[in-house]
Amino acid sequence: MTATIPEISGNLTLNLQQQLARVARQWTTYQGIQGSAIDGVELVRCDEPSSCGSSVYEPSLCFVIQGTKTIQLGDREITYRPLTYLASSVHLPVLGRIVDASEEQPYLAAKLKVDPQEVAELVLELGDKAPPLHPNESCPEIQCGLCVSSMDEQMQSALYRLLRLLDSPSDIPILAPLARREIIYRALVGEMGSRMRKFAAVDSQAHRISTVISALKDHYAAPLRISELAEAANMSESTLYHSFKQVTRMSPLQFQKKLRLHEARRLMLIEGLEAATASYRVGYESPSHFSREYSRMFGAPPKADVTLLRGARETAESV
């Protein structure tokens, strides 16, 4: 059964996907990631398939309204299609590619940043009313930090109510917190909620790995010492290594390297640092080693890559 809601501007009725696409397109004036008047909400539009790009996912819920995208997390590829959403429980470096988009039917998505503490508080309120692990979940690894689920009618409606607030800015301070809370609630009681809850449970192994990931994110420039991380997480080194790979699909060293390269890219693009300065800032001792690893990850040497990114930003801002 197709979910419908009344179109405010007339007597016609549109299904929820059409309504979501309409409001998302209305508030994306150019291609790329765009902020919004709602705190923690970003919108994405892409008018054509893209090449593979590297980014770091933060704890968030990412909703695909129209089009298709693939995500590469370590050795695992995830595809999310229209009316599916992806939950990122921790910070994760990924490769992403838009595979289905056109000017007539652009790729449209919405991202809701999620505070892990907010999730933990909702989990406590749910208590034993939360449903058990769903047998048809698409993520094959119970501890994986990314998983995908379909948006049911209730989730679509909740997302629409949140995005529709962009049309009435005066309502945002009061109604946006209620809408985002409902969205997180719907995720927690949905198909992949049990996996999200594992990262919120302080006595779970997934939660301990999330603290390790937070430590690596905050201290990416420091030398990697597995023994210290294992001791802080109250785990053996072998258990830490195995569990870390389950969650992130990469080793702690690979994870740290990706974080370093992303931060170096940001320092060059946003703060205008030279490549050598940025490389030292993020923990590299050899600029040539940094340049080789940067080229492997982003497909071009640091200077050429940042020049290209600046050109793309200037073009987007001028539209």
N, C-alpha and C positions, 0 to 999 in steps of 0.2 A: 504494500500500500504506500503510495506516494504522500509524503507529509506536505501539507500546504498551510500557508498563513495568508491572511488578507493583505493585498497591496494597498498601502495607505493612500496613494495618489489616485486611486480609481476603484472601479468595481471588479477589476480582473483579479484572479488568484494565481499566484506563482508558487512553484514548489520551493522548498527551503534552499536547495542548492542554487537555484536561480536568484533567490533573494540574497543569499550570502555572496554570490559572485557579483551581483549588482552593487552592494555596499562596499565590497573589497575593491572593485574597480573604481568606484567613485572616489575613494580616498587614497588611491595609488596614482599619482600624477606622472610618474616616470618609472622606468624599470629599476629593479633592485630592491633592497631592504629600506623601508621607510618607517620612521617613528610615527606615533599617533598622539592624540590628546589624552589618551587613556594610559596611565602609568603602567609600564610593563608589557604593553601591547605593541607589536610591530606587524606591518603588513608587507607582503612581498608580491611583486609582479614581474613576470618575464614574458616577452612577446615572441621568443624563439628558443629552440633548444640551445643549451649552453654546453661549453666544454667543462671538463672536470675542474672544480674549484675546491680549495681547502679552507676550512673554517673550524672554529671551536664551538661546539654546542654547549650551552649552559643549561642548568636545570630548567626545563620548560616543557610546554605542550605545544606541538607544532601541527597545525591543521591545514590539510590540503583541500581547497575548495574546488579547484579546477586545474586540470593538467596532471602530469606525473613527474616524480623525481626519484632518483636512486641515490642512496647514501652508502658509502663504503666505510665501514668501521673495522679497521684492522683487516682481518681475512674474511669478513662477512659483509655481504651486500644486502641492503634492505631497500625494497621498493614501496613507496607509498603513493597511492592513486587518489582520485577524487573521493571526497567524503571519508577519508581515513585520517588518523592522527597518530603522531609519534610522540612518545614520552621519553624525554632524556632525564634520567634521575641524577646524573652527575655531570661534571664538565668532561667533554669528550672531543678530541680532535678527529674530524671526519673529512672525507672527500665527498662532494655532492655534485650532481649533474641533473639539469632539467632535460627530460627526454621527450616531453609532449607539451608543446606550446606554440601559439601562433598569434598574430595580431588580432584575428577574429576571436580566437579562444585562448587568451593568455593564461599562463600558469599563474594562479592566485593562491596565496596562502596567508595564514595568520599565525603569529607566534605569541604565546602567553608565557612570560617569565614566571617561574614558580619558586617561591621561597620554601626550601625544605622544611623549615620550622612550621610553616603554614600547613604543609602536608602532614607533619607529625601531629599537630594539634587536631586536625580532622580525623586522623586515624584513631586517636584517643577517644574522640567523641563517638566514632562508629563502634568501637569495642568489638564485641562478638557478633554484631549485626553485619559486619563486612562479609561478602561472599567468599568462598574458597577459590583456589586456583582453578581457572577455567580450562577445560581440556583441549579447547580448540585454539588457544593462543598461538599467534604466528611466530613468536620468538622461540627458537629451539633451546635456548640456554636460560634457565630460570634466573641466573644471576646477572644476565646481560644488562648493561646500562641503558640500552635502547630497545624499545619494543613498539609494535604498531598494532592498531586496532581500528575497526570500522567505527564511524560516527553514527550512532543510532539517532532516532528522531529527537530524543530528549537532549542529546549533546548538540545536535544541529540547532535546536531551538535556543539553547543556552548561549551558544556562540553568537547566533544572530542577535539576541538581545544585547549582548555585550557590544558588538560592532555597531549596532544601530544607535547606540548612545553617542556616536560621533556626530550624528545629526542634531543632537541636543546637548551641547557642551555644559549647560548649567545643571544637567542631571547627573553628569559624570561623577562628581565627588560623592554623591549619596548612593547611586545605583550601581556604579562599576564594581565596588568591592563585593556587593551581593552577587552580581553576575559572575565574577571570577571565582568566587567561593563555590557557586553552583557547578561551574565547569570542573573545578578540581574534584568536587564531590562526585560528579558523574564519572570522572575517570577512575576514582578510587573504588567505586562500586561496579565498574564495568569489567570487561574481559581481562584487561591487563592490570586491574587494580591491585591484585595480590602481589604482583612484582614491584609495583611502586611502593607498596606498604613495607616490603622487605627492606628497602633503603631507609625507611623512616623508623624502623624498629631498632632501638639502640643496642639490643642484645644479639642482633643478626650479623652474620659475616658480611653481608652486602653493605650494611651500615658502616662496619669497620673499614671496609675498602673505600667507602666514600670519604671517610676522614683522611685516609692515606692520599686520595686524589686531591683533596683540599690542601693538604700539606705540600704536595708537589706543585700545585698551582700557585701557592703563596710563596714558595721558595724554589722556583724553577731554575734560578741561576746558581744555586748552591750545588756542590758535588752530591751525587746520588749515593746514599748509604742505605742499602736494603736492611741491614741489621738494625739501624736506628728506627726506620719506618716500622719494621716488624715488632720491635719492642713497644713502640708507641701504640700500635694497634692490638697489642697482646696476642700476637700470632707468631708462629714459627716462620722462618724465612721461606721455606718451601711452600707452606700454606699460603703465605702472602703472595708469592709469585704466581701460584696456580690460580688463586681467587682473583687476583688483579687481572690476569689474562681472561678470565671468564667474563668479568665486568666490562673491560675496555677492548678486548680482542687484540691486545698488544702487550708487550713487556713494559715494566716501569721505565726502563731506559728509552725505549721507543716513544713512550708517552711524554717523557720529559723533553726529548728532542723536539717533538712536534710543538709543545708549548713554547719552548725557547724560540723556535723559528717564527711562530705566529707573533710573539711579542716583539721580536726584532723587526718584523714587517710593520707592525703598528708604530714602533718608535721611528722608523724611517718615514712612513707615510704621514703620520699625524704630528710628530714632534720634529721632523726634518733632520734627524740624525744621519750622519754618514754611515755607510755599511760597516766599516771597521769599528766605529764607536758603538754602534748597536750590537755588534757581535760580542764585544767585550762586556757590554751591559748585561747581556742575557747569559753569560757564562762561558762563551767560547774563548779559547786561548789563541787560536790561530784563525785570522781572517780568511785565509785561503780554504781552510777546512770548512768554515762557516759558509763561504760562497758556494762550495761544491754541494753541501747538504741543502742549502737554500734552493739551488738550481734544480736538484732532484725533486724537491717537494713542490715548488711552485712553477717549475717549467721554464724559468728564465733566471739569469743572474740578478742579484739584489737591485742594482741601479736600474736595469731595464724593466724589471717587474714593477718597481715603484713608480717609474715614469709612466708606464702603461696604466697603472691604477689611478694615478693623479689625472691623467687625461680622461679616463672614464668618468671619474667623479665630476670633473668640470663640465663634461658633456651633459651628465644627468642634471646638474644644478642649473644649467642654462635652458633646459627644456621647460 
